[in-house]
Amino acid sequence: MRGSNHNGMRQFNERTVLRAIRHAGAIPKADLARLTQLSTQTVSIIVNRLLDDGLLLKQERIRGKIGQPSIPLSLNPDGAYSIGLQVGRRNLEVVVVDFLGQVRHSWQHAYPYPSPAEVIPKIQEGLQTMQAALGEAWGRCVGIGLSAPLALHAWGDLMGPEASQVMAAWESLDLLQLLQDMTPLPVEFAKDTTAACVAELVQGRGRDVPHFLYVFVGTFIGGGLVLDGHIVNGPRGNAGAIGSMPFANGKPHSTRQLLELASGWQLEQSLMAAGLDPLLVGQDEIMDSSYDAHTQPWLAQAAKSLALAITSAAALLDLNAVLMDGSIAPALLQALLARTQAELRSVRSDGLHLPELLAGRVGSMARALGGALLPLHAQFFPDKDIFLKQDAGTLVT
């Protein structure tokens, strides 16, 4: 968290100061200078500029210490806003977050599958709804973070022949460009599970766990990988893509993927076959004993598959933990977590130190929240890839 006293680093130093305050909380200028290793004069100039821009707030003076009373500085929650837009296979979510990353407004629209004819107009409606909710503060929005599956048309066959035919249209559509054409705000994109992993890393348990595998149980299961506190995608985006992990099918030359064994979709299909509402998967009512004929077989299969996937990951990666979250009902997710922990105890893991399995802290809105954090990061966080510099042979930022 170190700045530079060299000329031409104004933006980088501003971002370094903002990040230091974000991590440390309210802090006086003198402590800020020590933390960032910037000169007192440089910090004073930056702080005054950020106060003028409305990004910082002065707190009450701290008295009772030696010397002049100090004034802690904190981030102004209303200093900037960002929009998160998540296009999923079952619903569309739009959220507004403030400068602290807290959700201020949210809007959702559910559908049986993502039809472009339905989703694209609803995106426009969601943005208009958020603009109306913010009013004049809309002018402080710095951008939109879009999260969606990399291939929204993929696995449409699992959702039925009608869904497969309609979803195939996404293959020829550029969702990012469609969204950019709707707004003058800059648009950032991240894969949906990567965005959820961003939210957990920045706003959840990830702040205390340096190495973890992230698992998000939604309509289809997916994940992300964090090593040394940084999200790892890999050169081809394979890192953390646990939904594609293969499993033996019990038949010669046949395999199944984890997304076919531990996704919410399988439970939805079971409910639909019995004439029940598949949206129950997202409601805690699903844990009523009257639904045991559907939930218990799904929990058994999903937990066993997840335990094997986690053990396989542990054989390749030295992880502190596996963090599990999802868009399924919180009570159902907790039951899946407990069953997976039990299955892990029965999986043979000789020679391995298995990571701890923990519940994520962000919840079902993780994908939209992670998307919303992308423009804030792009606008206000120091970019180490651009501003990396060498100092006495050591790389610092």
C-alpha positions in Angstrom: 0.0 0.0 0.0 2.8 2.3 -0.9 2.7 5.4 -3.1 5.3 7.3 -5.0 6.7 10.7 -4.5 7.8 10.9 -8.1 6.1 13.4 -10.5 3.4 12.2 -12.8 1.8 9.8 -10.3 -1.1 12.0 -9.2 -3.8 9.5 -10.0 -1.9 6.5 -8.7 -1.3 8.3 -5.4 -4.9 9.3 -5.0 -6.0 5.7 -5.5 -3.3 4.5 -3.0 -4.7 6.9 -0.4 -8.3 5.8 -1.1 -7.3 2.2 -0.8 -5.4 2.8 2.5 -8.5 4.5 4.0 -10.7 1.7 2.7 -8.6 -0.9 4.4 -7.7 1.0 7.6 -11.0 2.9 8.2 -11.1 6.4 9.5 -7.5 7.6 9.8 -5.7 11.0 10.4 -3.5 12.4 7.7 -0.3 11.8 9.7 -1.0 8.1 10.0 -2.1 8.0 6.3 1.3 9.4 5.3 3.1 6.7 7.4 0.9 4.0 5.9 1.4 5.0 2.3 5.0 6.2 2.7 4.1 9.4 1.0 5.3 12.8 2.3 3.0 14.7 4.6 2.7 17.5 2.1 1.7 15.1 -0.7 -0.9 13.4 1.5 -2.3 16.9 2.5 -2.6 17.9 -1.2 -4.3 14.6 -2.1 -6.7 14.7 0.9 -7.8 18.3 0.1 -8.4 17.3 -3.5 -10.4 14.2 -2.5 -12.4 16.3 0.0 -13.3 18.8 -2.7 -14.4 15.9 -5.0 -16.7 14.6 -2.2 -14.9 11.3 -1.9 -13.8 11.8 1.7 -15.4 13.0 4.9 -13.9 14.6 8.0 -14.8 12.9 11.2 -14.8 14.4 14.7 -11.5 15.6 16.1 -9.5 13.2 18.3 -8.6 15.0 21.5 -6.7 14.0 24.6 -3.4 13.1 22.9 -0.1 15.0 22.8 0.0 17.7 20.2 -2.7 19.2 18.0 -6.0 17.3 17.9 -6.1 15.1 14.8 -9.0 14.8 12.3 -9.7 11.2 11.0 -10.7 11.0 7.4 -13.1 8.4 6.1 -14.6 7.4 2.7 -17.8 9.2 1.8 -20.5 6.5 1.1 -22.2 9.0 -1.3 -19.0 9.9 -3.0 -19.6 7.6 -5.9 -22.0 4.9 -7.0 -21.7 1.9 -9.3 -24.2 -0.4 -11.0 -24.1 -4.2 -11.0 -26.1 -6.0 -13.7 -26.3 -9.8 -13.6 -27.8 -11.8 -16.4 -28.4 -15.4 -15.3 -30.2 -18.4 -16.6 -33.1 -17.9 -14.2 -33.2 -14.2 -13.5 -31.9 -10.7 -14.1 -30.5 -8.6 -11.2 -29.6 -5.0 -11.1 -28.1 -3.4 -8.0 -26.7 0.0 -7.0 -23.7 0.1 -4.6 -22.2 3.1 -2.9 -18.6 4.0 -2.5 -18.2 1.6 0.4 -19.6 -1.3 -1.7 -22.9 -1.4 0.2 -26.1 -2.2 -1.8 -28.4 0.8 -1.9 -31.0 -0.3 -4.4 -31.8 -3.6 -6.1 -34.2 -4.9 -8.8 -34.9 -8.3 -10.1 -36.8 -10.0 -12.9 -37.3 -13.8 -13.0 -37.9 -16.0 -16.1 -37.9 -19.7 -16.9 -34.9 -19.3 -19.2 -33.1 -16.2 -20.7 -34.8 -15.3 -24.0 -33.1 -12.4 -25.7 -36.5 -10.9 -26.6 -37.4 -10.7 -22.9 -34.0 -10.1 -21.3 -32.8 -7.1 -23.4 -35.8 -4.9 -22.8 -35.8 -5.8 -19.1 -32.1 -4.7 -18.9 -33.2 -1.3 -20.1 -36.1 -1.3 -17.6 -33.8 -2.2 -14.7 -31.3 0.6 -15.5 -34.2 3.1 -15.8 -35.5 1.9 -12.4 -32.1 2.3 -10.8 -31.7 5.8 -12.3 -35.1 6.9 -10.9 -34.2 5.5 -7.5 -30.9 7.4 -7.4 -32.4 10.7 -8.7 -29.7 13.4 -8.9 -27.1 11.1 -7.4 -27.1 9.2 -10.8 -24.6 11.7 -11.9 -22.1 10.2 -9.5 -22.3 6.7 -11.1 -18.9 5.7 -12.4 -19.9 2.7 -14.5 -21.7 -0.6 -14.9 -20.4 -4.0 -14.1 -21.9 -6.7 -16.2 -21.8 -10.4 -15.0 -23.1 -13.3 -17.0 -22.1 -16.8 -18.0 -19.3 -16.8 -20.7 -21.6 -18.7 -23.0 -25.2 -17.9 -22.1 -26.5 -20.2 -24.8 -24.5 -23.2 -23.4 -26.3 -26.1 -21.7 -29.6 -24.9 -22.9 -30.4 -28.5 -23.8 -30.5 -29.2 -20.1 -33.3 -26.7 -19.6 -35.5 -28.3 -22.3 -35.9 -28.2 -26.1 -37.8 -24.9 -26.2 -35.2 -23.2 -24.0 -32.4 -24.6 -26.0 -33.8 -23.2 -29.3 -34.4 -19.8 -27.8 -31.1 -19.5 -25.9 -29.1 -20.5 -29.0 -29.7 -16.9 -30.2 -27.3 -15.6 -27.6 -24.4 -17.2 -29.5 -24.7 -14.5 -32.2 -25.3 -11.6 -29.8 -22.7 -9.5 -28.1 -24.3 -8.8 -24.7 -21.5 -6.4 -23.6 -22.0 -4.3 -26.7 -25.8 -4.4 -26.4 -25.5 -3.0 -22.9 -22.8 -0.4 -23.8 -25.2 0.9 -26.6 -27.8 1.5 -23.9 -25.7 3.8 -21.7 -23.0 6.4 -21.8 -21.5 4.9 -18.7 -18.4 2.6 -19.2 -19.2 -1.1 -18.9 -16.9 -3.7 -17.3 -17.5 -7.5 -17.8 -16.8 -10.5 -15.7 -17.9 -14.1 -15.8 -20.8 -14.5 -13.4 -19.0 -16.9 -11.0 -15.8 -14.8 -11.1 -17.9 -11.7 -10.2 -19.4 -13.6 -7.3 -15.8 -14.6 -6.2 -14.9 -10.9 -6.4 -17.7 -10.0 -4.0 -16.6 -12.7 -1.6 -13.0 -11.7 -1.8 -13.7 -7.9 -1.2 -16.8 -8.0 1.0 -16.8 -11.5 2.5 -14.5 -14.0 4.1 -11.9 -13.5 1.4 -10.5 -10.6 3.3 -9.2 -13.1 5.9 -8.5 -16.2 3.7 -5.5 -15.8 1.3 -6.0 -19.1 -0.6 -9.4 -20.5 -1.4 -11.6 -22.2 -3.9 -15.0 -20.5 -4.3 -18.1 -22.5 -5.0 -21.4 -20.8 -6.1 -24.4 -23.1 -6.3 -27.0 -21.6 -8.6 -29.0 -22.9 -11.5 -25.7 -24.4 -12.6 -22.8 -24.7 -10.2 -19.6 -22.7 -10.8 -16.6 -21.3 -9.0 -13.5 -19.2 -8.8 -10.0 -19.5 -7.5 -8.1 -17.1 -5.2 -4.4 -17.5 -4.5 -2.4 -15.0 -2.4 -5.4 -12.8 -2.2 -5.8 -12.5 -6.0 -8.3 -14.0 -8.3 -6.7 -16.5 -10.7 -8.4 -17.0 -14.1 -5.6 -18.7 -16.0 -4.6 -18.0 -19.6 -7.7 -19.7 -20.9 -10.1 -19.0 -18.1 -10.0 -22.6 -16.8 -9.0 -21.8 -13.2 -11.8 -22.4 -10.8 -14.2 -23.7 -13.4 -15.3 -26.5 -11.2 -18.7 -26.9 -13.0 -16.9 -28.6 -15.9 -15.0 -31.0 -13.6 -15.7 -34.6 -15.0 -16.9 -37.6 -13.0 -17.2 -41.2 -13.9 -20.7 -42.2 -14.9 -20.5 -45.9 -14.1 -20.7 -46.7 -17.8 -17.9 -47.4 -20.2 -16.6 -44.3 -22.0 -19.1 -42.1 -20.2 -18.6 -39.2 -17.9 -20.8 -36.5 -16.3 -19.8 -33.0 -15.2 -20.2 -31.5 -11.7 -22.8 -29.1 -13.0 -24.9 -32.2 -13.9 -24.6 -33.5 -10.4 -24.6 -30.6 -7.9 -26.6 -27.7 -9.6 -29.9 -26.3 -8.4 -31.2 -27.3 -11.8 -31.5 -31.0 -10.9 -33.7 -30.2 -7.9 -35.8 -27.8 -10.0 -36.4 -30.6 -12.5 -37.5 -32.9 -9.7 -40.0 -30.4 -8.5 -41.3 -29.7 -11.9 -41.8 -33.4 -12.7 -44.1 -33.5 -9.6 -46.1 -30.5 -10.7 -44.4 -28.2 -8.1 -43.0 -24.7 -8.5 -39.3 -24.9 -9.4 -38.8 -21.5 -7.7 -39.1 -23.2 -4.4 -35.4 -23.9 -4.7 -34.8 -20.3 -3.8 -37.2 -20.3 -0.8 -36.5 -21.7 2.7 -39.9 -23.4 2.5 -38.1 -26.1 0.4 -36.7 -27.5 3.6 -40.2 -28.5 4.8 -40.4 -32.3 5.3 -43.1 -32.5 2.6 -40.4 -31.9 0.0 -38.0 -34.5 1.4 -38.6 -36.8 -1.6 -37.0 -34.2 -3.8 -34.5 -32.5 -1.5 -32.9 -35.5 0.2 -31.8 -37.4 -3.0 -30.5 -34.1 -4.4 -28.6 -33.3 -1.3 -27.0 -36.8 -1.2 -25.9 -36.6 -4.8 -24.7 -33.0 -4.7 -22.8 -33.4 -1.4 -21.0 -36.5 -2.5 -20.0 -34.9 -5.8 -18.8 -31.7 -4.1 -16.7 -33.7 -1.6 -15.0 -35.5 -4.4 -14.4 -32.2 -6.3 -13.0 -30.5 -3.2 -10.7 -33.5 -2.5 -9.5 -33.4 -6.1 -8.8 -29.7 -5.8 -6.8 -30.2 -2.6 -4.6 -32.7 -4.5 -3.6 -29.9 -6.9 -3.8 -26.8 -4.8 -2.7 -26.0 -1.3 -5.9 -24.2 -0.1 -6.8 -22.6 3.3 -10.5 -23.1 2.7 -13.3 -23.8 0.3 -16.0 -21.1 0.5 -19.5 -22.1 -0.6 -22.3 -19.7 -1.4 -25.2 -19.7 -3.8 -28.5 -18.4 -5.1 -30.5 -21.4 -3.7 -32.4 -20.9 -0.4 -30.2 -20.2 2.5 -31.5 -23.1 4.5 -31.0 -25.5 1.6 -27.5 -24.1 1.1 -26.7 -24.7 4.8 -28.0 -28.3 4.6 -25.8 -28.8 1.5 -22.8 -27.4 3.4 -23.4 -29.7 6.3 -23.9 -32.8 4.1 -20.7 -32.0 2.1 -18.7 -31.6 5.3 -19.9 -35.1 6.4 -19.1 -36.6 3.0 -15.6 -35.1 3.2 -14.9 -37.1 6.3 -15.7 -40.3 4.5 -13.7 -39.6 1.3 -10.2 -41.2 1.3 -7.7 -38.4 1.5 -4.5 -40.1 2.5 -1.5 -37.7 2.0 -3.7 -34.6 1.8 -4.5 -31.8 4.2 -8.1 -31.0 3.3 -9.1 -27.4 3.3 -11.8 -26.2 5.7 -15.3 -25.9 4.1 -17.0 -22.6 5.1 -20.1 -20.7 4.2 -19.7 -17.6 2.1 -20.9 -14.3 3.6 -22.3 -12.4 0.6 -25.3 -14.5 -0.4 -27.5 -14.8 -3.5 -26.7 -11.3 -4.7 -22.9 -12.1 -5.0 -22.8 -12.1 -8.8 -24.5 -8.7 -9.2 -22.5 -7.2 -6.3 -19.3 -8.4 -7.7 -20.2 -6.9 -11.0 -20.9 -3.5 -9.3 -17.5 -3.6 -7.6 -15.6 -3.8 -11.0 -16.1 -0.1 -12.0 -15.3 1.1 -8.5 -12.1 -0.9 -8.6 -11.2 0.3 -12.1 -11.9 4.0 -11.2 -10.5 4.2 -7.7 -8.0 1.4 -7.0 -4.3 1.5 -8.0 -3.7 -0.8 -11.0 -0.5 -2.6 -10.2 -0.1 -3.9 -13.7 0.1 -0.3 -15.0 1.8 1.5 -12.2 4.2 -1.2 -10.9 7.6 0.4 -10.3 11.0 -0.7 -9.1 12.6 0.6 -6.0 16.0 -0.6 -5.0 15.3 -3.9 -6.8 12.0 -4.5 -5.0 8.6 -4.2 -6.8 6.2 -2.1 -4.9 2.8 -0.5 -5.5 
